[in-house]
Amino acid sequence: MAEMVETYRGTVYPWHCDHMDHMNVMWYVGKFDEGTWNFFSMLGVTPSYLRDNGRGMAAVDQRIAYRRELHAGRSRRARQQRR
């Protein structure tokens, strides 16, 4: 199996949190989306590559493992791997 690579690192801001003071699911998905674009770039699939070759992307399968709740002020990272 391929090695996991870090594709995103960031901080949880207060406006990312819900009424339970946990980062809301919509923000998790957005951060993973940012990480996915970084991952594509590592593979050479950049916006210019897509544009120049008349290609596009579509998310057809997304698997997210939530390890623990995140609160404002916490740093977080995302890792991905190629299969």
JOVEN-V285818 format. One line per field, one symbol per residue. psi: psi as a letter, one per 20 degrees, with the letter a starting at -180 (. if undefined). A space follows every 50 residues. Layout:
psi = ???
//
This chain:
psi = qqqpqpiqpaqpqhiiqaijkqpqhhhggghhgghghggghhijnrhhgg ghjkrrqpoippopoohrqprpiqqrqqqrqp.
//
